[in-house]
Each structure stands twice: as C-alpha cells, then as structure tokens.
C-alpha cells in the first residue's frame, strides 16, 4: 500500500514529561531554523507550546513512572496511544519523533513504522544501564536514534541501529559558570544565605513517594542549621498537590515554592536534594553538589532493580563511572539519611570544589550544537 500524500514539513512529536519538553523544544529550534514553515503537533509541554507546537493532549497524562503506577493509568494511556496512532496514520506527517518516554513511544513508533511512516527516537533508552532487552524494540521502532551521550552510537551500531550523537541539549542551555548572585536576586534570596534546593520530581507518582520525605529531611536540616533557606521548584500543574504535602509536613510555611524555575533554583542553591532522573544531570551541569534519592512502590522497585546493569542509578555517577555523589534509594532514602548526606556537603568545601571541577569537564564533553545536529540527522532520514 502506498503512503498517503503529505504536506511538506509536517512533523509529529511526543514528549511525555518535563525533561522531554526541554529536549523537544531544542529539537524544534533546529527544525524551525532548517524549515521555517514547518508545523509540529502531537503531545508536548509548555516549552514546546512556546515554539508554536500544537498539543493534542496534556503532557501530564503521560508523566507516570514505575510499573505499578503505570498499571493504574494503563487504560487511559493506552487509549491515548491508540487515538494518536489513528490520527497520525490519517494525517500522515513526514516524520514522527518520539522524545524519550520509551514505554509509550517505542511501541507507537513500531506501529507507525510498520505502516511505512518514518520514525526517529530522540534519547537512546538506557540499555547500557538496565533493560538491555530493549535493543530489539528500538531496532523495530526507529529509522534513526538521536543520542545524547557520546558512547551510544557505537553501541547501537553493533546492534544494526542507525544513530547520531547530537550532544546533550541541556549542556548548551546551562552556562558553564552559573550566575548564583543573579539567580538569588531573581528569587529574592540574600546573597550570603545558605540555600538548599529540594527537587522531589516532576511526576505525581514521584511526589507521592518523595515530597514528604524531602520535607521531613529539610526539617531535620533546619534543626541542625536554623539559618538554612529552602526552595522547591514545582510544575504549576502540580503546585496544589505540593502545597498540600508541605502544609502537612514539619516545614509548613518554611519552604519557598517556585512556579517552575528549576534552573534558577539550581543556580541559586548551595546543595540540592534531588530525585533521580534528568534533573540530576542538570544539577551536575550547574556544578552543584547533590544527594540523589528515589523511592517508589516496592514491587516496581524489585522489578527495576533486578534489571539494573550498573552499580549507579544517578546520571552524574553513571557518566563519571563512580559514586561522585551519594545515592539513597528506596529503603535507604529515610529523612535522617537524606538530611545527614545533604548537610555533609555543606561541611566539606574542598570536596565540593573537586566535584565542581569534575562536573565542568563533563559539561564540556556534552556541549554540541544540538539543534543543528538534530536537524542534520532528520534531514538525512527524510531523504533516505
């Protein structure tokens, strides 16, 4: 069956969470520079919308992590994917680009590619860290993979999967030397304050398991050092839930909640207590010491932990190949342990300085002209 006719430069994208929204917005920058009349639609967040993206469903519908949590929302998510696939096969864009969210996007890409629509997957799933069995799924799903870490294209090539290294987009967004003073001024924080940024995640499921632990840890830190200032960036869509958790915690009225502004918070802080995920890499690029934490449903944890291929979970540790920052996961993520590990950074300026130098080297390795490299790779796919 021949493919339906298509209007030139019509792209479809799905970015399922806040980190994917940032990645996709930079990809859109490259596409718009290459093809100024292009149009993109699908599922995306506020940064994509600011670039003229048309989102058919709210991005928050897909922002679920963990096996048990996904099962609770499976019917709705599967329904969105079926409707989206049907619409894309009717409208037939030139290219579908799945941005991260592999559990949602890879199956969708495979179905579209099986009908003849070209597909690109942006962000190689972490097959080098866990779930190596995903290689076969990636091969079936994507005509090309855009990789954000330099070692990934060679790994995929060995599996017969075409890929390009495009750098990590966040490395170009974050300055080599963050302006702490300007960030503090923007947030109304004193220049000489000692600031702890609390980042318990950007998904409801993460907040459910982590926010109360983080607030309890903050209370213990405040007891030890009463002058500490606490800030917490929150997605506007989740602010009411975070406020409710904060009011029920020992830190009610003592944490400055920010609408978004996670980068401003990381630039302003001295140390961050942070959920495992893309935000940990952003913290590393801001050269901030951190304590990485995670907690989820116990069954989800057992299933994920069993498939882990490396001793590290946090991206800074994975990329550095050692535990450069603490990881407190599942049962180890107690408020007492979180508070102790976070305060330890504030008492070790030499250790912080060494970490900042390590993170500066990592930043340099990840900086590339990502929008242009993405557009170059996508143009080759379109011409193939």
Beta strands, then each sheet from edge to edge (+ up, - down):
strand 1: 10-15
strand 2: 39-44
strand 3: 54-58
strand 4: 95-99
strand 5: 119-122
strand 6: 144-147
strand 7: 163-165
strand 8: 195-199
strand 9: 229-234
strand 10: 255-259
strand 11: 271-275
strand 12: 289-294
strand 13: 326-329
sheet 1: 3+ 2+ 1+ 4+ 5+ 6+ 7+
sheet 2: 10+ 9+ 8+ 11+ 12+ 13+
end
